[in-house]
Amino acid sequence: MTIFTGTTNGRVSFWHADMGGPPQPRAPLSGDVTVDVAIVGGGYTGLWTALYLNRLDPALRIAVIEKRFCGYGASGRNGGWLSGGFEWSRDKYIAAGGTREGVIAMQAAMAGSVDEVIARAAEEDIDADILRCDKLMVATCAAQLERRDADLAELAAWDFPASRLTTLDGAGLASRLRVAGGVGGLAVSGSARVQPAKLVRGLARAVERRGVALYEGTTVTGLAPGMVTTDRGTVRAGAVIRATEGFTPSLPGLRREWLPLNSAIIATAPLSPAQWREIGWEGHEIVADYAHAYFYAQRTREGRIAFGGRGIPYRFGSALDRDGQTQAGTIRILHATLMRLFPSLAGIGIDHAWCGTLGVPRDWCTSVGFDPATRMGWAGGYVGLGVSTSNVAGRTLADLVLGRQSDLVTLPWVNHKVRPWEPEPLRWGAVNALYGLYRLSDRIEAKGGGTSILARIGDRIAGH
Ligand SMILES: Cc1cc2nc3c(=O)[nH]c(=O)nc-3n(C[C@H](O)[C@H](O)[C@H](O)COP(=O)(O)OP(=O)(O)OC[C@H]3O[C@@H](n4cnc5c(N)ncnc54)[C@H](O)[C@@H]3O)c2cc1C
């Protein structure tokens, strides 16, 4: 397809290219060191944890150990939705021993992370193209409207502030964003759009300025109480934090812990003023739809559309992509969806395509944890909501490591345990069958009627 001529595929992400390309890695570890806290992984989780630990106790010796460079993972590749959302099953946290008040407090903590990230970015002098905006959820058929209404009912049942919600009919949606076939939607206030790589690389500079040691180009080969082994030496530590989210299965003994689910994005060429007039989108909302195989998008600082979705969901044996290179089939799926929703963009160039992995626990519920006996901790399994959630995780881990009895350490996701994923080939078969069912359901629902029975079967397989 000629439309893809000139599309850069991979080299980590468009967001790094937007900054002049991926950075030169900092110096690796050279020999053995001893620190108070060793953090594995230089993404948002690891860096927020380092930042909050340093803020609470500037004398702590903290090391972040990163295989490639800070922002190489999902933190430098994502859709830039700083949503403060809560998309995990509230009922599962209750079933695991949480309380209704606890879940509502967790929901509020997630929402509060938007202000917190914006405040810390300003304080640390991080320019990440942050723009406060609404989250705009789009429905293009009756079944998607049903899910919008179910969404509204769920939010009301869990005391979500009604003042933050605006229900939109077809005309209301079109007054914000003209999506072909749009029949309604929901706008949720209190989110923001970010340039993800600017945020994570800015965070790395901020913690470095504060005296945190960043060892890049250093691969962790083993984690144990008080010790992190790497290909460059050993780090002895009073506490060890695992912050490797979608990469976690590549660590020894953790192959079945979190499933690395693929997500991919295409970035269009900048739209002309006439094209923007056609579409609207003057509120610069972060946008997604209610499809089962949903898309997510942002209007970038310089007027492109970064348009993401699932594409090919999972590689056999939890294999990872190479520097963000995605499959041609995935680019075609995303491009076709973009054209279906915005036909006036026919012929627009696709400048960049890339992918990354996000961590999915077996129950699709995120967690953060710390064992005071072994002094080992972790956070992740955010299921695609890591931009805001990782900030709450970083604050929570800092409190747990330092033994602080804060409101954060009693939230129901703290030390939430989940069973491992099935071994291969069951895992690969189930995830690909699930997304096959979701895509088929979307096609059936687009023709009319309510939520497809196939999607319900898919949810059963997934354990949603
Ligand atoms: C395409 C895509 C779009 C997304 N869109 C959004 C979005 O719009 N909003 C949202 O909230 N979330 C989104 N997410 C999810 C979000 O980006 C992640 O949940 C979040 O960035 C995870 O941060 P992290 O620091 O935990 O992990 P990562 O950023 O993945 O960092 C983990 C780090 O660990 C390093 N590492 C791995 N193995 C080793 C090892 N052996 N030794 C040393 N270091 C190692 C990696 O190199 C990596 O830098 C998206 C994810 C993807 C992939």
The ligand as a Tripos MOL2 file, in Angstrom:
@<TRIPOS>MOLECULE
LIG
   53    58     1     0     0
SMALL
NO_CHARGES

@<TRIPOS>ATOM
      1 C1          1.6930    1.1820   22.7870 C.3       1 LIG1
      2 C2          1.2810    1.4330   24.2110 C.ar      1 LIG1
      3 C3          0.3380    2.4100   24.4860 C.ar      1 LIG1
      4 C4         -0.0340    2.6860   25.7950 C.ar      1 LIG1
      5 N1         -0.8540    3.7360   26.0420 N.ar      1 LIG1
      6 C5         -1.1060    4.1070   27.3200 C.ar      1 LIG1
      7 C6         -1.7920    5.2950   27.5880 C.ar      1 LIG1
      8 O1         -2.1300    6.0750   26.6850 O.2       1 LIG1
      9 N2         -2.0720    5.5850   28.8880 N.ar      1 LIG1
     10 C7         -1.6930    4.7830   29.9070 C.ar      1 LIG1
     11 O2         -1.9920    5.0780   31.0590 O.2       1 LIG1
     12 N3         -0.9460    3.6600   29.6790 N.ar      1 LIG1
     13 C8         -0.6270    3.3320   28.4180 C.ar      1 LIG1
     14 N4          0.1500    2.2460   28.1680 N.ar      1 LIG1
     15 C9          0.7080    1.5050   29.3100 C.3       1 LIG1
     16 C10         1.8600    2.2700   29.9780 C.3       1 LIG1
     17 O3          2.6850    2.8520   29.0070 O.3       1 LIG1
     18 C11         2.6730    1.3340   30.8510 C.3       1 LIG1
     19 O4          1.8130    0.6700   31.7470 O.3       1 LIG1
     20 C12         3.7290    2.0480   31.6740 C.3       1 LIG1
     21 O5          4.5220    2.8630   30.8540 O.3       1 LIG1
     22 C13         4.5810    1.0380   32.4100 C.3       1 LIG1
     23 O6          5.6680    1.7160   32.9970 O.3       1 LIG1
     24 P1          6.7780    0.8640   33.7250 P.3       1 LIG1
     25 O7          7.8060    1.7930   34.1890 O.co2     1 LIG1
     26 O8          6.1420   -0.0040   34.7450 O.co2     1 LIG1
     27 O9          7.3360   -0.1210   32.6000 O.3       1 LIG1
     28 P2          8.2060    0.2170   31.2950 P.3       1 LIG1
     29 O10         8.0630    1.6170   30.8750 O.co2     1 LIG1
     30 O11         7.9110   -0.8340   30.2970 O.co2     1 LIG1
     31 O12         9.6840    0.0910   31.8190 O.3       1 LIG1
     32 C14        10.2710   -1.1400   32.1240 C.3       1 LIG1
     33 C15        11.7710   -0.9870   31.8970 C.3       1 LIG1
     34 O13        12.4330   -2.1610   32.3640 O.3       1 LIG1
     35 C16        13.5430   -2.3720   31.5310 C.3       1 LIG1
     36 N5         13.9730   -3.7640   31.6580 N.ar      1 LIG1
     37 C17        13.3380   -4.8500   31.1840 C.ar      1 LIG1
     38 N6         14.0280   -5.9660   31.4850 N.ar      1 LIG1
     39 C18        15.1240   -5.5610   32.1720 C.ar      1 LIG1
     40 C19        16.2390   -6.2460   32.7370 C.ar      1 LIG1
     41 N7         16.3780   -7.5860   32.6680 N.pl3     1 LIG1
     42 N8         17.2070   -5.5190   33.3550 N.ar      1 LIG1
     43 C20        17.0940   -4.1620   33.4570 C.ar      1 LIG1
     44 N9         16.0550   -3.4720   32.9220 N.ar      1 LIG1
     45 C21        15.0810   -4.1620   32.2960 C.ar      1 LIG1
     46 C22        13.0210   -2.0300   30.1470 C.3       1 LIG1
     47 O14        14.0640   -1.7540   29.2310 O.3       1 LIG1
     48 C23        12.1250   -0.8340   30.4200 C.3       1 LIG1
     49 O15        12.7740    0.4020   30.2160 O.3       1 LIG1
     50 C24         0.5250    1.9260   26.8690 C.ar      1 LIG1
     51 C25         1.4560    0.9220   26.5940 C.ar      1 LIG1
     52 C26         1.8370    0.6780   25.2810 C.ar      1 LIG1
     53 C27         2.8480   -0.3820   25.0090 C.3       1 LIG1
@<TRIPOS>BOND
     1     1     2 1
     2     2     3 ar
     3     2    52 ar
     4     3     4 ar
     5     4     5 ar
     6     4    50 ar
     7     5     6 ar
     8     6     7 ar
     9     6    13 1
    10     7     8 2
    11     7     9 ar
    12     9    10 ar
    13    10    11 2
    14    10    12 ar
    15    12    13 ar
    16    13    14 ar
    17    14    15 1
    18    14    50 ar
    19    15    16 1
    20    16    17 1
    21    16    18 1
    22    18    19 1
    23    18    20 1
    24    20    21 1
    25    20    22 1
    26    22    23 1
    27    23    24 1
    28    24    25 2
    29    24    26 1
    30    24    27 1
    31    27    28 1
    32    28    29 2
    33    28    30 1
    34    28    31 1
    35    31    32 1
    36    32    33 1
    37    33    34 1
    38    33    48 1
    39    34    35 1
    40    35    36 1
    41    35    46 1
    42    36    37 ar
    43    36    45 ar
    44    37    38 ar
    45    38    39 ar
    46    39    40 ar
    47    39    45 ar
    48    40    41 1
    49    40    42 ar
    50    42    43 ar
    51    43    44 ar
    52    44    45 ar
    53    46    47 1
    54    46    48 1
    55    48    49 1
    56    50    51 ar
    57    51    52 ar
    58    52    53 1
@<TRIPOS>SUBSTRUCTURE
     1 LIG1         1 GROUP 0 **** ****
